[in-house]
Amino acid sequence: MARGERRRRAVPAEGVRTVERAARGGPGRRDGRGGGPRSTAGGVALAVVVLSLALGMSGRWVLAWHRARRAVTLHSAPPVLPADSSSPAVAPDLFWGTYRPHVYFGMKTRSPKPLLTGLMWAQQGTTQGTPKLRHTCEQGDGVGPYGWEFHDGLSFGRQHIQDGALKLTTEFVKRPGGQHGGDWSWRVTVEPQASGTSAIPLVSLFFYVVTDSNEVLIPEVGSKGQLKFISGHTSELGDFRFTLLPPTSPGDTAPKYGSYNVFWTSNPGLPLLTEMVKSRLNSWFQHRPPGASPERYLGLPGSLKWEDRGPSGQGQGQFLIQQVTLKVPFSIEFVFESGSAQAGGNQVLPRLAGSLLTHALESHAEAFRERFEKTFQLKEKGLSPGEQALGQAALSSLLGGIGYFYGQGLVLPDMGVEGSEQKVDPALFPPLPLFTAVPSRSFFPRGFLWDEGFHQLVVQRWDPSLTREALGHWLGLLNADGWIGREQILGDEARARVPPEFLVQRAVHANPPTLLLPVAHMLEVGDPDDLAFLRKAFPRLHAWFSWLHQSQAGPVPLSYRWRGRDPALPTLLNPKTLPSGLDDYPRASHPSVTERHLDLRCWVALGARVLTQLAEYLGEAEVAAELGSLAASLEAAESLDELHWAPELGVFADFGNHTKAVQLKPRPPQGLVRVVGRPQPRLQYVDALGYVSLFPLLLRLLDPNSSRLGPLLDILADSRHLWSPFGLRSLAASSSFYGQRNSEHDPPYWRGAVWLNVNYLALGALHHYGHLEGPHQARAAKLHSELRANVVGNVWRQYQATGFLWEQYSDRDGRGMGCRPFHGWTSLVLLAMAEDY
């Protein structure tokens, strides 16, 4: 960074020297005739010209440098959460958790340098090949269904994983105590998927512990090669001990014979753990239970001798893994005990294992069921036991997908000139933590800004304190301008799962401000803790909204335009608008600065309304007056009509340089290329009937007596357009873009499929207008009832059939599509079942 600064500073410095030379008459004229009045006047004129150029160069450089610095400078507003908010001293109940959503089962501390634990497993075969090692959740590894049956977001969870003929159940429970986050215990049970199965080969479980720097781990091994325990010490955890207990039969105390292998080495880097273990599973061992025939298995050949661990870099950390191999069915318990918890009372606490662990798990499960019904009242609303179980799994898998990340994002500054060819290198954002839910453990195991607002609508109904924690972390990512990156790729593990071209976040790109949805709910409920939080959060919320309002301003007053559309490449049917969250939803065929985006205007209107309410509550009169005026202008029917009502289409629409006469045609050897026919593009409303058309309805911006409400309900309810038996489709079946690929390698995404987040907004809007007096009240209420039945019914049927919640659903047959499991905003099905909007 320092070298780059010096290099850039050289430009204006040289410019100043040029001006100084010119002012002194320069190096002299070669013809020897300098010095008279004429040449003095010419020198002054030249000096003025050069000075102007130099100052222009210098001014542009200073502005560019200033923008680049601000892009990676943290906002000056007081933080919402204190710097030590994740520490065991401040939040001991949240210090340990299943904060590694990308692995099938693992726990870590909420720390920049965490202590991590995890589970791998493999079915040992009879062939010479390496068995399939399961560790990280992968889209195409054949594992599944899997997900949390119960998870309270805090201290307890039970997950089921199907892997071929195996069924794994992973459970954990935490026990508070001491000054370092307390104790916890795991139980992993492995059984045949179907009863009576006897041909399953040996199964190996791998329990591991990873440190990230100079923490101490001291293993002690037993006579059979098994670890008796692992002792350790860190500054955050104090003294602690891990114990892997002997395997037993499920639900029993009868011991089962296991074969043990162990491996201890330097931490190779978290993204490399799986490959390291795979590469070391290269030695054959004998599993010899008493009275049974021996069986071969592949095991780890390591030892616990210090000299066998290999070289260890300073601060590199340690990786210690214990392999246990035996016949199914069986259960194994893995126990973590904190030294301060054990020393906190007059008597030593009994180990949280065996019958004590069973009792703790059962009592937590019963408490979860009772709290769930009290919160969501699905049984009272008449939903079936299966649907109630779906609701519990939706909530639990969302909570079980919460992660804690720490690292530096890559940011490309906004250089102030859209489309500028000025080359700027991305810069590292300051290292920061993020506590957030994730859309998908297998495909998107990291934080996404517009997803998170929808996630927290569910989470806050269950535990408002978790939502405050998540929102506080997201607002901590604010840069000096008020920008938050739409995708947060923090830490080596997160970065390893993202293609390089998607690592960089651009500081001019926005995202829908959905974090204001849970903020609006906080204001509506009026919980004192929420309101105290909002008082602290207001300066950052205001800065974030102000950046959105100003940076995404459109070509005319009260219009807005998403920055960051793809360029009009010859391979793209319609350049995508990733910042909108709706990716390939059709916009103007030819991107230009003349565009006016309807959905963005509606998001800004919602933001102005919510922040006006918050400012009024906080007594911020000046801000409330300013935002209130903006909100009133944006919600005014005349302004919305003038900029976005398309009389020829009979709906609200985007506006831009557009033609419908575009299609992809094969053109060897390039493949599919875009062909533009007649009529040629012109400035007009964009004929792309779908989710965007509904945004004034979705965000409840229309008066119940609005003349535009009826036509939107007509389109919503018409099966030729948006209505399907499975929910509202994202793009009308009547659209020329419906179901169309965007390129040869880019299948349709928001071009017809049913998405739960927008259907939830639609349900909330219909419920809203169905309870307001007006000409469309009865119809809105009826459509709400029918749409809710369609959406909930289809998600439930697909869950029954596949065991997964899906990213999207087909509008043609209802089948789940996209990535799975998708326990992000698809978990909104729970709020739809509860009719909680």
N, C-alpha and C positions, 0 to 999 in steps of 0.2 A: 504493500500500500504506500509506504514512504517513497519507494523508487518511482511509483506511478505518479505521485503528487509532484515530485521534483521534475519529472519529465513533462508533465502538463504545465507546470509553472514556467517552463522555459519559453513558451510561446509568447505570453505577454511581456516577459522581461526583454526578449529580443525586440519586440515591438516598441517598447519604450526607448531602447538604445537607438533604434532607427530614427525615432522622432528627435531624440537628443542630437544625433548627428546632423539631421536635416536642419534643426534650429540653429546649429552652429555654422551652417553653410555647407555641411557635408564634407566629403573628402576633397572638394575643389573641382573646378571645371578643367577638362584637359586642354581646352583651347586657350587657356591663360587669360581669358577676358573677363573673369569674374571680378566682383568688387564694386561695380558701379551701381547706381540707383535701380537700373532695370533688373540687373541680376539679383539685387537684394529683394526686390518685389517678387521676382520669380521664386527665389528661395523661400520667402515667407509663404507664398501660395502653395508651393510644394510641401512645405512643412505642415500647413493646415490640412492638405489632402491626406498626407501620410499619417498625421496625428489622428484624423477621423477614422482612417482604416485601422490603425493600431488600436484605438480605443474600442472600435467595433469588434475587432478580434478579441481584445482583452475582455470586453464586456460579455461576449458570447462564451468565452472560456470560463469566466468567473461564474456565470449563470449555470453553465453545464456542471462545473465542479460543485457548486452549491446544491444543485438538484441531486447529484450523485451522492453527496454526503448525507443529505436529508433522507434519502431513500433507505439508508441503513443506519439511521440514528433513531433511537427510541424516543417516543413522545414524552414531552416534559410534564404532562399532567401527573398528579400523584397516582401511584399504582393502586388498583382496586384491592389487591391482595398483598399482604406484607411479604417481604423477600423470603422469610422463613415459613411461609404458610404451609408448605408440604413437609416440614420437619416432624419427627416424632414428638417433639416437645409441644408443638402447636396443634397438630392433627394426628395423634397417635392411632386413632381408629382407621385412618386412611393410609397409614405409612406403608403397610404391606397390602398387596392386592394382586389380582389376576390382570396386571397391567401390561401384558404381552399378548395382545389379541391375535397376532399372526402365528402363534404357536398353539398346538392343540391343547396343551396344558402347561402352565408355568406361572410363576409369581415373581415379583420384583418389588423393590422399595421405590418410593417416590423420591428419587435422589439423582443429581447429575452424574454421580458415579455409583450406580446401584449394585446391590448384591442380587444376583439373579438365580432362579432355580427353574428347572424344566424337566419335561418327560419326553423320552423317545421310546418307540417300541418297534419290534420286528417279529414277523412270523418266520421261524426257522424252517427251511425246506430241506428236501433230501438231495437237491441238485448242488452242483459245485459253485453256482453263482451266489453273489452277495444278496442276502434277503433285502426286501424293500424296507427301508428305514423311514418310519413316520416321525415327523417332528413339527415342521411348519405347515400351516393350512395352505393347501394348494388347490387350484381350481380343477385340475385334471388328474389328480392322483388316485381317483377311485374310492377315496374314503368318503363315507357318508351314508345316510344323513348323520349330522352331528350338531350339537347345540346344547345350551343350558336349559335343563328342565326347571331348575330354580337358581336364582342368583339375586341376592338382596342388595348388591352394589357395595357392600360393606364388609361382611364378616362370614358369609356362607354361600356355598354354591354346589350344585350337582349337575354334572354334564354327562350325556350319553353320546358315544361315538361308535358307529358301525364301520367295521373294516373287514369286508368280505364275510368270512364265517365267524368273525370275532365281534363281540360286543364289549366295549370298554365303558366303565363308569368311573368318572373322576370326581371326587368330592373333596371339599376343604371346609374347614371351620377355623375361625380365629378366636383366641381367648385374650381379652385385654389384661393388662397388668404391667407394672414397671414403667420405665421412662423411655422405652425404645420400640414401642409398637406391639408389645405382647408376644404371645406364643401362637403357633398355628400348626395344624396337622392335615395331612392328605390321606386319603384312602383311594387306591386304584384297584378296581375289581375287573378281572378279565374272565369272560364266560363265552361259551358257544352261542352264536346268534340264534340257533334253533336247538331245542332240547333233543337229546339223544345223539348229538353229533360226537363221534369218538375219533374221527380221523384227523383232527387238527394236530399239526406238528407242534413242537416246542415253541414257546413264545418267550422272547427276551424283552424285559423292561429296562430302560436306562434312566436312572435318576441322576441329575447333575446339578452342580453348584458352580457359578462363575463369579469371579471378582473382576473389577474393572481397573484396579490400580495396585496399590501396595498393601491391600488388606491381607490378613494372615489367615490361612487355612491349615489346620493340623489334623490329618486323618489318622485314625487308629484302626488297624485291621485285625480281624479275628483269625482263628486257626484254619477256617475253611476258605479264606480269601475274602470273606465279606467284611464290609466296614462295620466296626462296632459303633463308631460315631465320627463326626467331623467337628472338631472344635474350631472356633474362630474368634476374631476380634476386629471391629472397625470402629472408627470414631463416632459414627452415627448409631451403630447397633450395640456398642459395648461388647461384652462377652456373650457368646451364643454357642449353641450346639445343635447339629443335625444328627438324627438317628434314623437309620433305615431298619425297621423291625422285620423279623422273619416272616415269610409268607404263611398264610393260613388258607383253609377252605373258606369260600364266601359265607358270611353269616355265622362263622364258627370260630372256635379258638384252636381247632386241631391244626397242628403245624403241617406244612408241606415241604418237601425236599426241594431245595433250589441250588443251582450251580452259580458261582459268583466269579465275576471278572471285574477288574478295576483299571482305570486309566487316569493318570494325573500329569498334567502338562501346563505349559504357559497358555494363556488365553490367546487363541489365534485371531481373535476378532469375531464378534457375535455372528455376522453373516456366514462365517466359515465353519461353525460348529458342526452342522450336519455332515458336510463333506469330510471334515477331519475324522469323525467317528466312522463314516462309511469306509474311508481309506484304511482305517485300523482294524476293521472287521475282516481279518485275513488269516486267522489261525484257527485250526480245528481243535475243539475240546470235546471231552466226553461228559455227558450228563448221566450219572450213575446213581439213581435212587436205590435204596436198600431193597433187595428182593425183586428188582425189575431189570429188564435188559437195558444195557447202555444205549444212548443215542448220541449222535454227533451234532454239534452246533458250532457256528462261527462266533468267536468271542474276541474281546479286546485283549491283546497280549501284554498290556502294560503292567507296571508294578508301582508300588508306593515308595520305592527308594528314591531319595532326593537326587542321586546322581543319574537316575534313569529318566528324569523328566525333560532333559534337553535344556538348551539355553533359554534363559528368561530375561527379557528386556526390562529395564527399569520402568516401573509403573505399568507393566503390561498386564498384570493380573494373572489369575490362575483358573484352570478348568479341571474340575475333578468329577469323574463320572463313574457310577457303579452299575454294572450290568448284572441282572438277576434272570436266570433262565430256568423255566420249569413248565410242567404240563398244566393246561387249563382244566377246570376253573380254579381261580385263586384270587386272593386279595393281599395287598401289601400296603403298609402304612409308613409314611415318611413324616417325621416330627421335627419341628423347629422349636427350640426352647430358648427364650431370652434370659440371660443371666440376671438382669435387673428385675424381671418378673418373678423369677424364682427367689430372689433375695428380698422381695418387697413385703413379705409377711413374716409371722412368727414360725410358720411351718412351711415345709417344702410342698409346693403344689404337686398333686399326682399328675403323671404324664397323661396328656390328652390322647389316649390310644385305647384300643380294645373296646370294652363295653362303655367306657366313659365317652369315647369318641362317637360310638353308635348313638348313645343317648343325646349327645349334643347335636348330631346331625338330624335326628328325628325331631327334636324340640324346635330347631331352627326351621325345618320344613313345615311343621305345623303352624308356627308363628307366621311364616311367609304366606301360607294359604289364607289364614285369617285376615292378615293385613291386606292381602290382595283383594279379597272380597269386600272388605270395608272400604277400600279405596275406589274400586272400579264397579262393584255391585253387578257383576255379570250374571251371577246366579239369580239375583233378585230380578234382573231384567228378562229372565227366561231363557238365557242361552244354555245350550246343552253342555254336559260335562266335557265333551271333546272340544267344544269351542272355548270353554273356560281354560282348558289345558293349552290351547293355542295362544290365548291371551297371556297366560303365565310364561310360556316359552318366548313369546315376542318380547315381553318386558325383560325377562331374565337374560336372553341372548344379547339384547341391547346393552344392559348393565354389564354383562360379562365381556362385552367388547370394548369397554372403556379402557383406554391405554394412557400411560404416562410416558411422554417423549421429552428428550432433551437434546438440543443441538443447534446448529446454525443453518438457516435456509440460504439459498442463493437468490439474489435479487438483481434484476436488470432495471436500472433507474429510468425514470421518465425524463427524457431529454427535452421535452417541451414542444417538439415538432413531430406531429404524427406522420408516420411513414418515412421519417428521416433515415437516410442511409448512414448517418453518423455511427461509427462503430464504437461501442462501449462494452467493456468487459463486465460480466456480472460480478457483484461484490457479495461478500458474506455478511449476513445479518448478525447482530450480536447473539451469543448463545442464550437460549431461553428455554423454559419448560413449557409443556402443553399437556393439560389433563383434559381428555376429550373422548367422546365416543367415536366409533369409526363406522363407515357404511358397510364394509364387508371384511371379515377376517381373512378370507382367501384371496381377495382381489384388490381391495382398497383398505389395507390395514393402517390408515393414517388419518390425520385430521383434514376435513373438507369444510370450508366455511359455510356454504349455503346448506349443506346437509345438517350441520350441527344445530342450526336453529330448529329444524324439525325434530331432531333427536331429543332436544331438551324439552320440547312440548310433552313428550312421554315421561322423561326422567323426572321433571319437576312435579308431576302429579304424585309420584312415588316418594321422592326425597328431594325437597326444594334445596337442601344444603348442597347436594351434588351439583345441581344446576348453577347455584351461585359460584361454586368452585370452578366449574367448566367455563362459565362466562367470564369470570375474573381472569382466568388464564388466557382466553382468546383476546380479551381487551389488553392484556399485557403485551401482545404482539404488535400493537399500534406503532407505526413509525412517526417521524416528526410531522409528516403531512396529514396523518390521520388514516393512512392506508393499512389494510390487513391483507396479507397474501391469501389467495383463495384456496391454495393447497399447501399444507404444511408437511414438509419432508425433513424431519428432524432426527438426527442420529444415524449411525451406520446401518442399523437393521432396516430402518425405513428407506434409506437411500438406496440400499442394495436391491429393493424390489421395484424401483422406478426407472424406466428407460431414460438415458441421459438427456434426451431432448425435452423431457418434461420436468427436469429438476429445477429449472430456473423459473421464478415467479416475476412477472413484469409489474412494476410499480404504478402503471397506468391502468391496469386491468382491475375491474371491480367484480363484484359477485352480489347476488341478491342479499339484502340485509336481513336475513331470516332470524338472526339473533334477537331482533326486535319483537318477534312473535312471543317467545317466552317472557320478554320484558313486559309486553302488553298484558300477559296473563298475571304477572306479578302485581301490576297496578290494579288489575281487576279484583284479585283476591285480597290484596291489602295486608298480607302477613307482615308483622313488624320487622322481622329479620330480613325479609325481602326488601322492604322499603329502606331500611338502613343500608343494605347493600347498594340499592339504586342511587342513594345519595352519594356514595363514594364513586359509583360507576358513571355518574352523569357527565363529568367533564370529558371522559373518553368516548362515551356514546355520542355526545354532541360533536366531538372532533371527527369521529368516524362518519357520522351522517353528513357533516359539512363537507368533508372530502368527497363523498359520493355525489352530493348535490352539485358541487362546483366542477369536479373533474369530469363528470359524465354529461355536462350540459350539452344540449342539442343546438341546432342551427337557428332556432327562434326561441323567444322567451317561453318558459314552461314546457319546453321539449327536452328530451334526453336521448342520448345515444350511447350504446355500449361501445367502449373502446376495445380494440383487440379482435375484431373480426378477421378471419383468414383472408389473405389476398385472393383475388379472382384468378386462381390457377386454372389452366386448361383441363386439369384432371378432375375438378370439383364441380358437381352439379349445382350446388349452392354453397358458397363459402360459409363455414361454420362460425358460430358466435359462442365460443366456449365460456367467456365470462358471464353470460346470461344464465348459465346452468342448464340451458335447454339445447346445448351443443348444436345438433344439425337441424333444429327446427327451422323451416324455411324463412328467410328474411329477403330483403331486396336482392334481386339477382346480381346486381352490380354494386358492390360496397362503395359508399361515398360519404362525405361529411354532411350530405343533405338528409341523411336518414333520421327518422324519429321513431323510437322504439317504445311501443305501448306498454309492455310489461315493466320496463325500467321506470317509466313515468309513474306507474301505479305503485311500484316499490317505494319510490321517493315520497309519494303522497302518503303511503302508510307510515313511513318513517317520520315525516313531518307531524302527522297526527299523534303518534305515540310519544314522540319527544316533547310535543306541546303539552300533552297531559302530564308528563313527568316534570317538566319545567314548572308548570302551574302548581303541582303538588309541592315541589321544593321551594316555591316562592321566588323562582328566578324570573321576575316579571319581564325584564327586557328581552330575554331569550324566548320566553313564552309568547310575547307579542310578535316577535320576528317570525318564529316558527309557525305560530297560529295563522299569521297572514299568508305564509307560503302554503300551509295545508289547505286553507280556504280557497286559495287560487287554484291549486291542483285538483281539488275536489269539485270545483265549480263546473256545472254541466256544460255551460257555454264554451269554456276553454277546452274541456275534454272533447266535445263535439267538433270544435273548430280544427283541432290538430289531429284527431284520430277517428272520427266517425266517417266511414266510407259509404256514402249513400248508394253507390252502384253495387256494393256488396251487402248492404244491410246490416253491417256489424262494425265494431271497432277494429282497427287494423294498424299495422306499421305503415310508414311512408318512406319512399326512397326511389332510387333509380332502378326500375324493375321492368321485367318482361316475363310472361309465363312461357314464352317460346324458347325454353332451354331443355336440352335432354342430353343424356350420355349415349354416344354411339361408338361402336368399335372402329378403330383406325389403326391397323397394323403399321409399324410394330409397337406403337405407343400404348396400345390397349384402348380402354374406354376414354374418350375425351368429350369435353362439353362442346355442344354445337348450339349456337344462338341463331334462331330463325327470325321470322317476322311475326308480330310487330317488334321492332327494335326497342330496347329499353328506353323508358322515359320516366320522369318524375310522376309517381302515382301511388295510390294505396296498394299495399301488397296483398294479393289474393292468396292467403295461406290460412284458411279457417282451421282453428284448433285452440290449444290451450291459451296462446297469447291473446286470442280474440276475447277470451272470457275474463281477463285479469281485472277489469273494473268490477265485475261480479265477484270473482274469487276473493278479492281483498276488501269487499263490502264497501266500495266507494260510491255506489249508486244510491240515490234516495229510493225508498220503497215505492214511491209514486213516479219514478223516472219512466219516461216513454221508451227508454232503451232497455229496460229490464225484461220486458216481454219478448222482444226479438232474441235476446241472449238465451232466455229459457227455451224458446222455440228451437234454436240451434242445438242447445245442450241435449234436448229430449228427442232429437230427430235421429233415427238409426241410419239415415243416409249420411249423416254428418258425424256427430260425436258420441251418440249413445250406443253402447254395446251391452250385451247381457252380462259383461264381466267388469264394467266400469266405463268411465269416459275415456275414449281414445284420445291420444295426444294430437293427432291430426285427422281432419275429416276424411272419411272414406271417399268423399267427392273431390278431394284435392288432387291435382295432377302430381303432387309430390308424395302422395300417400304410398307407403311401403317401398319407396324408391331408394336405391343405393345412392350414397353421396359420391362415391368413387368406386373404382374397381375393387378396392380393398377395404371399403368402409360401408358396412351394411347399415340399413335404417335403424335409428335409435329412438328419436323423438318424432317419428313419422307414422304414428298409428298405435303403438303399444300403449297399454294402460299402466300408468304410474300412480303409486299410492299417495305420494306427497301432494300432487295436484288434485287427486280425487278427494283427499282429506280436506283441502281448502274448499273444494266445491261442496262437500257435505256441510262444512261449517257455514258457508254462505247460504245454502238452501235452508238450513236450520234457522239461520239468522232472519232471513226474509220471510220464512214461514211463521215467525213469531212477531212480525211487525205488521201493523195494520196497513193495508194497501190493496190495490187491485190484483196483485199476484200472490197474495199470502197463501191461499189454499193450494194453488198449483205448486208453489215452492215447497210447501210441507209435503205434498204428495210425491214430488220428485225426490225429496230427501229420503223418504221412506223406501222408495223403489231403488234408488242408487245405493243406499246403505245395504240393502239386501243383496244386490248384485255384487258389490265389492267384497263384503264380508263373506258371502257364500262362496265366491270363487277362490279367495285366498284360503279359506278353510278346506275346500275340496282339493286344492293343489297341495296343501300341507299334509292332508291325509294320504295323498297319492305318492308324495316324494319325500316328506319329512323336512322340507325346506321352506323358508320364506325366500321369495325371489326378487331380483332387482326390478323386473317389469313383468307384465302378463300380456299374452296375446289377446288382441281384441276380437280374434276370429274363433278361437276355441278355448281361450282362458288359460292355456298352459303357461307355466312359469318359464321365463326367458332371462337371458343375461346371466350375470354371475349369481352364485349361490354358495353359501347362505348369504342373504342380504338382510341382516337384522338392523339396518340403519332405519331409514324413514319408512320402510315397509312395516315396521313395528307400530306405525300409526293405526294399523288395523285394530289394535287394542282400544284406542280412543274412539274409533268409529263404532266398535261394539258397545262401548260404554256411553256413546252419544255425548261425548265430552269434547266440546269445540272451543 
